Amino acid sequence: LYIAAKLYREAITRALIENGADIKAKDQARRTGLHDAVTFRREGIVYVLMESGADLSMKDNNGWAPLHLGIRRGHKTVVELLL
């Protein structure tokens, strides 16, 4: 799921979620699809994950929650979605 989010494959992300993909799944750095969507400014994916119940407070190995990443990267539209 986090690969689809990172590559901005909104339809694939939706299909994966509809077919039971774990939106809380993490990579080795404890980053979720939401972390990657925020990092790469994938507004559509951020929205899909949020409406599907993604955990906005999940922190990665560095202690960064998705909101922190959005602010750090200067992704204003993504930050507004997260708020």
N, CA, C and O atoms as a CHARMM CRD file, in Angstrom:
* protein
*
  332
    1    1 LEU  N      0.82500  -1.19000   0.00000 PROA 1      0.00000
    2    1 LEU  CA     0.00000   0.00000   0.00000 PROA 1      0.00000
    3    1 LEU  C      0.86700   1.25100   0.00000 PROA 1      0.00000
    4    1 LEU  O      0.57800   2.21000  -0.71700 PROA 1      0.00000
    5    2 TYR  N      1.93200   1.24700   0.80300 PROA 2      0.00000
    6    2 TYR  CA     2.76600   2.45200   0.84700 PROA 2      0.00000
    7    2 TYR  C      3.50400   2.67300  -0.46500 PROA 2      0.00000
    8    2 TYR  O      3.85700   3.80800  -0.78300 PROA 2      0.00000
    9    3 ILE  N      3.74500   1.61500  -1.23500 PROA 3      0.00000
   10    3 ILE  CA     4.36900   1.78400  -2.55800 PROA 3      0.00000
   11    3 ILE  C      3.38800   2.45300  -3.51300 PROA 3      0.00000
   12    3 ILE  O      3.76900   3.35900  -4.25500 PROA 3      0.00000
   13    4 ALA  N      2.14000   2.02200  -3.50400 PROA 4      0.00000
   14    4 ALA  CA     1.11600   2.64400  -4.35300 PROA 4      0.00000
   15    4 ALA  C      0.93500   4.10900  -3.97300 PROA 4      0.00000
   16    4 ALA  O      0.76100   4.96400  -4.84200 PROA 4      0.00000
   17    5 ALA  N      0.97500   4.39600  -2.68100 PROA 5      0.00000
   18    5 ALA  CA     0.83200   5.77400  -2.21800 PROA 5      0.00000
   19    5 ALA  C      2.00300   6.62800  -2.67900 PROA 5      0.00000
   20    5 ALA  O      1.81900   7.75100  -3.15000 PROA 5      0.00000
   21    6 LYS  N      3.19700   6.09300  -2.54100 PROA 6      0.00000
   22    6 LYS  CA     4.40800   6.82500  -2.92600 PROA 6      0.00000
   23    6 LYS  C      4.43100   7.12500  -4.42200 PROA 6      0.00000
   24    6 LYS  O      4.87000   8.19700  -4.84000 PROA 6      0.00000
   25    7 LEU  N      3.95600   6.17600  -5.22300 PROA 7      0.00000
   26    7 LEU  CA     3.97900   6.33200  -6.68200 PROA 7      0.00000
   27    7 LEU  C      2.75300   7.06300  -7.21900 PROA 7      0.00000
   28    7 LEU  O      2.59900   7.20700  -8.43200 PROA 7      0.00000
   29    8 TYR  N      1.88600   7.52200  -6.32700 PROA 8      0.00000
   30    8 TYR  CA     0.68400   8.28600  -6.66700 PROA 8      0.00000
   31    8 TYR  C     -0.26800   7.49100  -7.54800 PROA 8      0.00000
   32    8 TYR  O     -0.73300   7.97800  -8.57800 PROA 8      0.00000
   33    9 ARG  N     -0.54900   6.27800  -7.13600 PROA 9      0.00000
   34    9 ARG  CA    -1.49600   5.41800  -7.82800 PROA 9      0.00000
   35    9 ARG  C     -2.78900   5.39100  -7.01300 PROA 9      0.00000
   36    9 ARG  O     -3.04900   4.46200  -6.24800 PROA 9      0.00000
   37   10 GLU  N     -3.59300   6.44800  -7.20600 PROA 10     0.00000
   38   10 GLU  CA    -4.79700   6.60800  -6.39600 PROA 10     0.00000
   39   10 GLU  C     -5.78200   5.46300  -6.59200 PROA 10     0.00000
   40   10 GLU  O     -6.32200   4.94300  -5.61600 PROA 10     0.00000
   41   11 ALA  N     -6.02500   5.06100  -7.83700 PROA 11     0.00000
   42   11 ALA  CA    -6.97100   3.97100  -8.10200 PROA 11     0.00000
   43   11 ALA  C     -6.48600   2.66200  -7.48300 PROA 11     0.00000
   44   11 ALA  O     -7.27900   1.89800  -6.93300 PROA 11     0.00000
   45   12 ILE  N     -5.19100   2.41100  -7.57300 PROA 12     0.00000
   46   12 ILE  CA    -4.63400   1.18900  -6.98600 PROA 12     0.00000
   47   12 ILE  C     -4.72900   1.25900  -5.46500 PROA 12     0.00000
   48   12 ILE  O     -5.05000   0.26600  -4.81200 PROA 12     0.00000
   49   13 THR  N     -4.45200   2.42400  -4.90700 PROA 13     0.00000
   50   13 THR  CA    -4.55600   2.59900  -3.45800 PROA 13     0.00000
   51   13 THR  C     -5.97500   2.31000  -2.98900 PROA 13     0.00000
   52   13 THR  O     -6.17500   1.59200  -2.00900 PROA 13     0.00000
   53   14 ARG  N     -6.96100   2.86700  -3.68800 PROA 14     0.00000
   54   14 ARG  CA    -8.36900   2.61700  -3.33700 PROA 14     0.00000
   55   14 ARG  C     -8.70200   1.13300  -3.44100 PROA 14     0.00000
   56   14 ARG  O     -9.33300   0.56900  -2.54700 PROA 14     0.00000
   57   15 ALA  N     -8.27300   0.50100  -4.54000 PROA 15     0.00000
   58   15 ALA  CA    -8.56500  -0.92100  -4.74700 PROA 15     0.00000
   59   15 ALA  C     -7.93200  -1.77400  -3.65400 PROA 15     0.00000
   60   15 ALA  O     -8.55500  -2.71100  -3.15400 PROA 15     0.00000
   61   16 LEU  N     -6.71000  -1.45400  -3.28900 PROA 16     0.00000
   62   16 LEU  CA    -6.04200  -2.20800  -2.22600 PROA 16     0.00000
   63   16 LEU  C     -6.80100  -2.08700  -0.90200 PROA 16     0.00000
   64   16 LEU  O     -6.98900  -3.07600  -0.19400 PROA 16     0.00000
   65   17 ILE  N     -7.22700  -0.88700  -0.58300 PROA 17     0.00000
   66   17 ILE  CA    -7.96800  -0.66400   0.66200 PROA 17     0.00000
   67   17 ILE  C     -9.30400  -1.39800   0.61900 PROA 17     0.00000
   68   17 ILE  O     -9.69500  -2.04600   1.59000 PROA 17     0.00000
   69   18 GLU  N    -10.00100  -1.29300  -0.50900 PROA 18     0.00000
   70   18 GLU  CA   -11.29600  -1.96500  -0.64700 PROA 18     0.00000
   71   18 GLU  C    -11.16900  -3.47600  -0.53700 PROA 18     0.00000
   72   18 GLU  O    -12.12500  -4.15900  -0.16900 PROA 18     0.00000
   73   19 ASN  N     -9.99100  -3.99900  -0.85600 PROA 19     0.00000
   74   19 ASN  CA    -9.77100  -5.44000  -0.80200 PROA 19     0.00000
   75   19 ASN  C     -9.01100  -5.88000   0.44800 PROA 19     0.00000
   76   19 ASN  O     -8.44500  -6.97200   0.49500 PROA 19     0.00000
   77   20 GLY  N     -9.00800  -5.01200   1.45400 PROA 20     0.00000
   78   20 GLY  CA    -8.50300  -5.40900   2.75600 PROA 20     0.00000
   79   20 GLY  C     -7.06100  -5.08100   3.08500 PROA 20     0.00000
   80   20 GLY  O     -6.53500  -5.57700   4.08100 PROA 20     0.00000
   81   21 ALA  N     -6.40700  -4.25900   2.27600 PROA 21     0.00000
   82   21 ALA  CA    -5.02500  -3.88400   2.60000 PROA 21     0.00000
   83   21 ALA  C     -4.99300  -3.16500   3.94900 PROA 21     0.00000
   84   21 ALA  O     -5.90300  -2.40800   4.28600 PROA 21     0.00000
   85   22 ASP  N     -3.96000  -3.40900   4.69200 PROA 22     0.00000
   86   22 ASP  CA    -3.79700  -2.81300   6.01500 PROA 22     0.00000
   87   22 ASP  C     -3.23700  -1.40200   5.87700 PROA 22     0.00000
   88   22 ASP  O     -2.06800  -1.22900   5.53000 PROA 22     0.00000
   89   23 ILE  N     -4.06300  -0.39300   6.14500 PROA 23     0.00000
   90   23 ILE  CA    -3.59100   0.99000   6.00600 PROA 23     0.00000
   91   23 ILE  C     -2.59800   1.35900   7.10200 PROA 23     0.00000
   92   23 ILE  O     -1.98300   2.42300   7.05300 PROA 23     0.00000
   93   24 LYS  N     -2.44400   0.48600   8.08400 PROA 24     0.00000
   94   24 LYS  CA    -1.46600   0.72000   9.15000 PROA 24     0.00000
   95   24 LYS  C     -0.14000   0.01600   8.87900 PROA 24     0.00000
   96   24 LYS  O      0.77300   0.08100   9.70200 PROA 24     0.00000
   97   25 ALA  N     -0.02600  -0.65600   7.73400 PROA 25     0.00000
   98   25 ALA  CA     1.21500  -1.37200   7.40000 PROA 25     0.00000
   99   25 ALA  C      2.37700  -0.38500   7.32800 PROA 25     0.00000
  100   25 ALA  O      2.23200   0.73300   6.83400 PROA 25     0.00000
  101   26 LYS  N      3.54200  -0.82700   7.83600 PROA 26     0.00000
  102   26 LYS  CA     4.72300   0.04200   7.89000 PROA 26     0.00000
  103   26 LYS  C      5.89500  -0.60900   7.17400 PROA 26     0.00000
  104   26 LYS  O      6.00500  -1.83300   7.10200 PROA 26     0.00000
  105   27 ASP  N      6.76500   0.23800   6.64800 PROA 27     0.00000
  106   27 ASP  CA     7.99900  -0.27100   6.05600 PROA 27     0.00000
  107   27 ASP  C      9.05700  -0.40000   7.16100 PROA 27     0.00000
  108   27 ASP  O      8.73700  -0.28300   8.34400 PROA 27     0.00000
  109   28 GLN  N     10.29900  -0.63700   6.77700 PROA 28     0.00000
  110   28 GLN  CA    11.36400  -0.84300   7.76700 PROA 28     0.00000
  111   28 GLN  C     11.64100   0.38700   8.62300 PROA 28     0.00000
  112   28 GLN  O     12.14800   0.27100   9.73800 PROA 28     0.00000
  113   29 ALA  N     11.30700   1.56400   8.09900 PROA 29     0.00000
  114   29 ALA  CA    11.50200   2.80600   8.85500 PROA 29     0.00000
  115   29 ALA  C     10.24700   3.17800   9.65100 PROA 29     0.00000
  116   29 ALA  O     10.15400   4.28000  10.19200 PROA 29     0.00000
  117   30 ARG  N      9.28800   2.25600   9.72000 PROA 30     0.00000
  118   30 ARG  CA     8.00700   2.44800  10.40400 PROA 30     0.00000
  119   30 ARG  C      7.17300   3.54500   9.76400 PROA 30     0.00000
  120   30 ARG  O      6.38300   4.20700  10.43800 PROA 30     0.00000
  121   31 ARG  N      7.34900   3.73800   8.45900 PROA 31     0.00000
  122   31 ARG  CA     6.56500   4.72100   7.71200 PROA 31     0.00000
  123   31 ARG  C      5.37700   4.02000   7.06700 PROA 31     0.00000
  124   31 ARG  O      5.50600   2.92400   6.52200 PROA 31     0.00000
  125   32 THR  N      4.23300   4.66300   7.13800 PROA 32     0.00000
  126   32 THR  CA     3.02200   4.13300   6.52200 PROA 32     0.00000
  127   32 THR  C      2.83400   4.76200   5.13900 PROA 32     0.00000
  128   32 THR  O      3.60800   5.62600   4.72700 PROA 32     0.00000
  129   33 GLY  N      1.81000   4.32000   4.44100 PROA 33     0.00000
  130   33 GLY  CA     1.47100   4.93400   3.16200 PROA 33     0.00000
  131   33 GLY  C      1.18100   6.41600   3.31900 PROA 33     0.00000
  132   33 GLY  O      1.48300   7.21200   2.42900 PROA 33     0.00000
  133   34 LEU  N      0.59900   6.78500   4.44200 PROA 34     0.00000
  134   34 LEU  CA     0.31200   8.19800   4.68900 PROA 34     0.00000
  135   34 LEU  C      1.60000   9.00200   4.80900 PROA 34     0.00000
  136   34 LEU  O      1.68300  10.10900   4.27700 PROA 34     0.00000
  137   35 HSD  N      2.59600   8.47100   5.49000 PROA 35     0.00000
  138   35 HSD  CA     3.88800   9.15900   5.57400 PROA 35     0.00000
  139   35 HSD  C      4.44000   9.42500   4.17000 PROA 35     0.00000
  140   35 HSD  O      4.88000  10.53400   3.86800 PROA 35     0.00000
  141   36 ASP  N      4.41300   8.39700   3.32000 PROA 36     0.00000
  142   36 ASP  CA     4.95700   8.55400   1.96800 PROA 36     0.00000
  143   36 ASP  C      4.11400   9.50300   1.12600 PROA 36     0.00000
  144   36 ASP  O      4.65600  10.31500   0.37600 PROA 36     0.00000
  145   37 ALA  N      2.80200   9.41000   1.24200 PROA 37     0.00000
  146   37 ALA  CA     1.93100  10.30600   0.47900 PROA 37     0.00000
  147   37 ALA  C      2.18200  11.76400   0.86600 PROA 37     0.00000
  148   37 ALA  O      2.20000  12.64400   0.00600 PROA 37     0.00000
  149   38 VAL  N      2.37200  12.01300   2.14800 PROA 38     0.00000
  150   38 VAL  CA     2.65800  13.36900   2.62100 PROA 38     0.00000
  151   38 VAL  C      4.03300  13.81600   2.13200 PROA 38     0.00000
  152   38 VAL  O      4.18200  14.93000   1.62800 PROA 38     0.00000
  153   39 THR  N      5.02700  12.96200   2.27700 PROA 39     0.00000
  154   39 THR  CA     6.39300  13.29700   1.87800 PROA 39     0.00000
  155   39 THR  C      6.47300  13.67400   0.40600 PROA 39     0.00000
  156   39 THR  O      7.18300  14.61000   0.03800 PROA 39     0.00000
  157   40 PHE  N      5.74600  12.94600  -0.43400 PROA 40     0.00000
  158   40 PHE  CA     5.82200  13.16900  -1.87900 PROA 40     0.00000
  159   40 PHE  C      4.67500  14.03200  -2.41400 PROA 40     0.00000
  160   40 PHE  O      4.43300  14.08100  -3.62000 PROA 40     0.00000
  161   41 ARG  N      3.97200  14.71100  -1.49900 PROA 41     0.00000
  162   41 ARG  CA     2.91300  15.66500  -1.84400 PROA 41     0.00000
  163   41 ARG  C      1.83900  15.04000  -2.73400 PROA 41     0.00000
  164   41 ARG  O      1.49600  15.58100  -3.78500 PROA 41     0.00000
  165   42 ARG  N      1.32000  13.90400  -2.30100 PROA 42     0.00000
  166   42 ARG  CA     0.27300  13.19100  -3.03600 PROA 42     0.00000
  167   42 ARG  C     -1.07700  13.48000  -2.38000 PROA 42     0.00000
  168   42 ARG  O     -1.61200  12.64600  -1.64900 PROA 42     0.00000
  169   43 GLU  N     -1.62000  14.67000  -2.64900 PROA 43     0.00000
  170   43 GLU  CA    -2.83400  15.11300  -1.96900 PROA 43     0.00000
  171   43 GLU  C     -3.98600  14.12500  -2.10000 PROA 43     0.00000
  172   43 GLU  O     -4.68000  13.84600  -1.12300 PROA 43     0.00000
  173   44 GLY  N     -4.19100  13.59900  -3.29800 PROA 44     0.00000
  174   44 GLY  CA    -5.28300  12.65200  -3.51500 PROA 44     0.00000
  175   44 GLY  C     -5.14100  11.40300  -2.67600 PROA 44     0.00000
  176   44 GLY  O     -6.12100  10.89900  -2.12700 PROA 44     0.00000
  177   45 ILE  N     -3.92700  10.90400  -2.57600 PROA 45     0.00000
  178   45 ILE  CA    -3.66400   9.71100  -1.77200 PROA 45     0.00000
  179   45 ILE  C     -3.85400  10.02800  -0.28900 PROA 45     0.00000
  180   45 ILE  O     -4.41700   9.22400   0.45500 PROA 45     0.00000
  181   46 VAL  N     -3.38600  11.19100   0.13400 PROA 46     0.00000
  182   46 VAL  CA    -3.57200  11.60000   1.53200 PROA 46     0.00000
  183   46 VAL  C     -5.06100  11.58100   1.86400 PROA 46     0.00000
  184   46 VAL  O     -5.46700  11.06200   2.90400 PROA 46     0.00000
  185   47 TYR  N     -5.86300  12.14500   0.98000 PROA 47     0.00000
  186   47 TYR  CA    -7.31200  12.19000   1.20400 PROA 47     0.00000
  187   47 TYR  C     -7.90400  10.78400   1.28700 PROA 47     0.00000
  188   47 TYR  O     -8.68100  10.48900   2.19500 PROA 47     0.00000
  189   48 VAL  N     -7.53900   9.92200   0.34600 PROA 48     0.00000
  190   48 VAL  CA    -8.04800   8.54400   0.33300 PROA 48     0.00000
  191   48 VAL  C     -7.68400   7.82800   1.63100 PROA 48     0.00000
  192   48 VAL  O     -8.53100   7.17400   2.24000 PROA 48     0.00000
  193   49 LEU  N     -6.45000   7.94900   2.04900 PROA 49     0.00000
  194   49 LEU  CA    -6.00600   7.27700   3.26900 PROA 49     0.00000
  195   49 LEU  C     -6.70200   7.84100   4.50600 PROA 49     0.00000
  196   49 LEU  O     -7.06400   7.09600   5.41600 PROA 49     0.00000
  197   50 MET  N     -6.88500   9.15400   4.53300 PROA 50     0.00000
  198   50 MET  CA    -7.57200   9.76000   5.66900 PROA 50     0.00000
  199   50 MET  C     -9.02200   9.30900   5.74300 PROA 50     0.00000
  200   50 MET  O     -9.51300   8.97500   6.82200 PROA 50     0.00000
  201   51 GLU  N     -9.71400   9.29400   4.60600 PROA 51     0.00000
  202   51 GLU  CA   -11.11800   8.88700   4.62800 PROA 51     0.00000
  203   51 GLU  C    -11.26300   7.39600   4.94000 PROA 51     0.00000
  204   51 GLU  O    -12.34700   6.93500   5.29400 PROA 51     0.00000
  205   52 SER  N    -10.17700   6.65500   4.80700 PROA 52     0.00000
  206   52 SER  CA   -10.19200   5.22100   5.10800 PROA 52     0.00000
  207   52 SER  C     -9.74900   4.92700   6.53700 PROA 52     0.00000
  208   52 SER  O     -9.67500   3.76800   6.94600 PROA 52     0.00000
  209   53 GLY  N     -9.45700   5.98500   7.29300 PROA 53     0.00000
  210   53 GLY  CA    -9.13500   5.80900   8.70300 PROA 53     0.00000
  211   53 GLY  C     -7.66300   5.71200   9.04900 PROA 53     0.00000
  212   53 GLY  O     -7.31100   5.16700  10.09600 PROA 53     0.00000
  213   54 ALA  N     -6.79600   6.22900   8.19100 PROA 54     0.00000
  214   54 ALA  CA    -5.35800   6.19400   8.48800 PROA 54     0.00000
  215   54 ALA  C     -5.07100   6.93000   9.79700 PROA 54     0.00000
  216   54 ALA  O     -5.72000   7.92400  10.12200 PROA 54     0.00000
  217   55 ASP  N     -4.10100   6.42800  10.52800 PROA 55     0.00000
  218   55 ASP  CA    -3.70400   7.01200  11.81000 PROA 55     0.00000
  219   55 ASP  C     -2.81000   8.22600  11.55900 PROA 55     0.00000
  220   55 ASP  O     -1.66900   8.08700  11.12000 PROA 55     0.00000
  221   56 LEU  N     -3.33700   9.40900  11.83900 PROA 56     0.00000
  222   56 LEU  CA    -2.60300  10.65000  11.59200 PROA 56     0.00000
  223   56 LEU  C     -1.48000  10.88200  12.59500 PROA 56     0.00000
  224   56 LEU  O     -0.60300  11.71300  12.36300 PROA 56     0.00000
  225   57 SER  N     -1.50100  10.15700  13.69900 PROA 57     0.00000
  226   57 SER  CA    -0.49200  10.38200  14.73700 PROA 57     0.00000
  227   57 SER  C      0.63800   9.35100  14.72200 PROA 57     0.00000
  228   57 SER  O      1.55500   9.43400  15.54000 PROA 57     0.00000
  229   58 MET  N      0.58500   8.38000  13.80400 PROA 58     0.00000
  230   58 MET  CA     1.61100   7.33100  13.73400 PROA 58     0.00000
  231   58 MET  C      2.96900   7.95900  13.43100 PROA 58     0.00000
  232   58 MET  O      3.11200   8.70900  12.46500 PROA 58     0.00000
  233   59 LYS  N      3.96800   7.64900  14.26300 PROA 59     0.00000
  234   59 LYS  CA     5.30800   8.21100  14.08000 PROA 59     0.00000
  235   59 LYS  C      6.24500   7.17300  13.48800 PROA 59     0.00000
  236   59 LYS  O      6.14100   5.98000  13.77600 PROA 59     0.00000
  237   60 ASP  N      7.16800   7.65100  12.65100 PROA 60     0.00000
  238   60 ASP  CA     8.16500   6.76000  12.05900 PROA 60     0.00000
  239   60 ASP  C      9.34800   6.59700  13.01600 PROA 60     0.00000
  240   60 ASP  O      9.30400   7.07300  14.15000 PROA 60     0.00000
  241   61 ASN  N     10.39700   5.92600  12.55800 PROA 61     0.00000
  242   61 ASN  CA    11.57200   5.68800  13.41000 PROA 61     0.00000
  243   61 ASN  C     12.23800   6.97000  13.89300 PROA 61     0.00000
  244   61 ASN  O     12.91700   6.97100  14.91900 PROA 61     0.00000
  245   62 ASN  N     12.04600   8.05800  13.15900 PROA 62     0.00000
  246   62 ASN  CA    12.64200   9.33900  13.53900 PROA 62     0.00000
  247   62 ASN  C     11.72100  10.17700  14.42100 PROA 62     0.00000
  248   62 ASN  O     12.06500  11.29700  14.79900 PROA 62     0.00000
  249   63 GLY  N     10.55300   9.63400  14.74600 PROA 63     0.00000
  250   63 GLY  CA     9.60600  10.36100  15.57800 PROA 63     0.00000
  251   63 GLY  C      8.73800  11.33800  14.81600 PROA 63     0.00000
  252   63 GLY  O      8.09200  12.19600  15.41800 PROA 63     0.00000
  253   64 TRP  N      8.71200  11.21800  13.48800 PROA 64     0.00000
  254   64 TRP  CA     7.94700  12.13500  12.65000 PROA 64     0.00000
  255   64 TRP  C      6.55800  11.57300  12.34700 PROA 64     0.00000
  256   64 TRP  O      6.42900  10.46900  11.81800 PROA 64     0.00000
  257   65 ALA  N      5.53400  12.33400  12.68500 PROA 65     0.00000
  258   65 ALA  CA     4.16200  12.02300  12.28300 PROA 65     0.00000
  259   65 ALA  C      3.95000  12.64200  10.89500 PROA 65     0.00000
  260   65 ALA  O      4.71500  13.52200  10.50000 PROA 65     0.00000
  261   66 PRO  N      2.93400  12.20300  10.15000 PROA 66     0.00000
  262   66 PRO  CA     2.69800  12.76800   8.82100 PROA 66     0.00000
  263   66 PRO  C      2.61200  14.29900   8.80600 PROA 66     0.00000
  264   66 PRO  O      3.15200  14.93900   7.90300 PROA 66     0.00000
  265   67 LEU  N      1.94400  14.88200   9.78800 PROA 67     0.00000
  266   67 LEU  CA     1.83900  16.34200   9.83500 PROA 67     0.00000
  267   67 LEU  C      3.21100  16.99200   9.93200 PROA 67     0.00000
  268   67 LEU  O      3.47500  17.99200   9.26500 PROA 67     0.00000
  269   68 HSD  N      4.08900  16.42700  10.76300 PROA 68     0.00000
  270   68 HSD  CA     5.44800  16.97100  10.89600 PROA 68     0.00000
  271   68 HSD  C      6.17300  16.93900   9.55500 PROA 68     0.00000
  272   68 HSD  O      6.86100  17.89200   9.19000 PROA 68     0.00000
  273   69 LEU  N      6.01400  15.83600   8.82500 PROA 69     0.00000
  274   69 LEU  CA     6.67600  15.71300   7.51900 PROA 69     0.00000
  275   69 LEU  C      6.15500  16.75300   6.54000 PROA 69     0.00000
  276   69 LEU  O      6.92800  17.35900   5.79900 PROA 69     0.00000
  277   70 GLY  N      4.84300  16.95700   6.53800 PROA 70     0.00000
  278   70 GLY  CA     4.25200  17.94900   5.64100 PROA 70     0.00000
  279   70 GLY  C      4.75500  19.35300   5.92600 PROA 70     0.00000
  280   70 GLY  O      5.06700  20.11100   5.00800 PROA 70     0.00000
  281   71 ILE  N      4.82900  19.69000   7.20300 PROA 71     0.00000
  282   71 ILE  CA     5.33300  21.01000   7.59800 PROA 71     0.00000
  283   71 ILE  C      6.80200  21.13700   7.21900 PROA 71     0.00000
  284   71 ILE  O      7.22100  22.14800   6.65400 PROA 71     0.00000
  285   72 ARG  N      7.57000  20.12000   7.52900 PROA 72     0.00000
  286   72 ARG  CA     9.00900  20.14400   7.23700 PROA 72     0.00000
  287   72 ARG  C      9.27600  20.32700   5.74700 PROA 72     0.00000
  288   72 ARG  O     10.20200  21.03900   5.35800 PROA 72     0.00000
  289   73 ARG  N      8.46200  19.68300   4.92200 PROA 73     0.00000
  290   73 ARG  CA     8.64400  19.76000   3.47000 PROA 73     0.00000
  291   73 ARG  C      7.99900  20.99900   2.85300 PROA 73     0.00000
  292   73 ARG  O      8.21800  21.28600   1.67600 PROA 73     0.00000
  293   74 GLY  N      7.22200  21.72300   3.61900 PROA 74     0.00000
  294   74 GLY  CA     6.57200  22.92000   3.10100 PROA 74     0.00000
  295   74 GLY  C      5.40400  22.62600   2.18100 PROA 74     0.00000
  296   74 GLY  O      5.10000  23.41500   1.28600 PROA 74     0.00000
  297   75 HSD  N      4.73900  21.48300   2.39600 PROA 75     0.00000
  298   75 HSD  CA     3.61200  21.07600   1.55300 PROA 75     0.00000
  299   75 HSD  C      2.30700  21.63100   2.14000 PROA 75     0.00000
  300   75 HSD  O      1.57100  20.92600   2.83100 PROA 75     0.00000
  301   76 LYS  N      2.04800  22.88400   1.85400 PROA 76     0.00000
  302   76 LYS  CA     0.92800  23.59700   2.46400 PROA 76     0.00000
  303   76 LYS  C     -0.41000  22.89800   2.24200 PROA 76     0.00000
  304   76 LYS  O     -1.18700  22.75200   3.18600 PROA 76     0.00000
  305   77 THR  N     -0.69500  22.46500   1.01600 PROA 77     0.00000
  306   77 THR  CA    -1.99700  21.84700   0.74800 PROA 77     0.00000
  307   77 THR  C     -2.15900  20.53000   1.49900 PROA 77     0.00000
  308   77 THR  O     -3.25200  20.20800   1.96300 PROA 77     0.00000
  309   78 VAL  N     -1.09000  19.78100   1.61800 PROA 78     0.00000
  310   78 VAL  CA    -1.14100  18.52300   2.36600 PROA 78     0.00000
  311   78 VAL  C     -1.35000  18.81100   3.85300 PROA 78     0.00000
  312   78 VAL  O     -2.15300  18.14600   4.50800 PROA 78     0.00000
  313   79 VAL  N     -0.64000  19.78900   4.37800 PROA 79     0.00000
  314   79 VAL  CA    -0.78700  20.16000   5.78700 PROA 79     0.00000
  315   79 VAL  C     -2.22500  20.58300   6.05800 PROA 79     0.00000
  316   79 VAL  O     -2.79800  20.20400   7.08000 PROA 79     0.00000
  317   80 GLU  N     -2.81000  21.36100   5.16100 PROA 80     0.00000
  318   80 GLU  CA    -4.20000  21.78800   5.33800 PROA 80     0.00000
  319   80 GLU  C     -5.14600  20.59900   5.36600 PROA 80     0.00000
  320   80 GLU  O     -6.10600  20.59300   6.13800 PROA 80     0.00000
  321   81 LEU  N     -4.89200  19.59100   4.53800 PROA 81     0.00000
  322   81 LEU  CA    -5.71400  18.37700   4.56200 PROA 81     0.00000
  323   81 LEU  C     -5.60700  17.67500   5.91100 PROA 81     0.00000
  324   81 LEU  O     -6.60500  17.20400   6.45500 PROA 81     0.00000
  325   82 LEU  N     -4.41000  17.60900   6.43600 PROA 82     0.00000
  326   82 LEU  CA    -4.17700  16.90200   7.69300 PROA 82     0.00000
  327   82 LEU  C     -4.78200  17.61900   8.89400 PROA 82     0.00000
  328   82 LEU  O     -5.09300  16.99800   9.91000 PROA 82     0.00000
  329   83 LEU  N     -4.94200  18.91800   8.76600 PROA 83     0.00000
  330   83 LEU  CA    -5.53600  19.68800   9.86700 PROA 83     0.00000
  331   83 LEU  C     -7.02500  19.61600   9.73700 PROA 83     0.00000
  332   83 LEU  O     -7.74500  20.19100  10.55300 PROA 83     0.00000
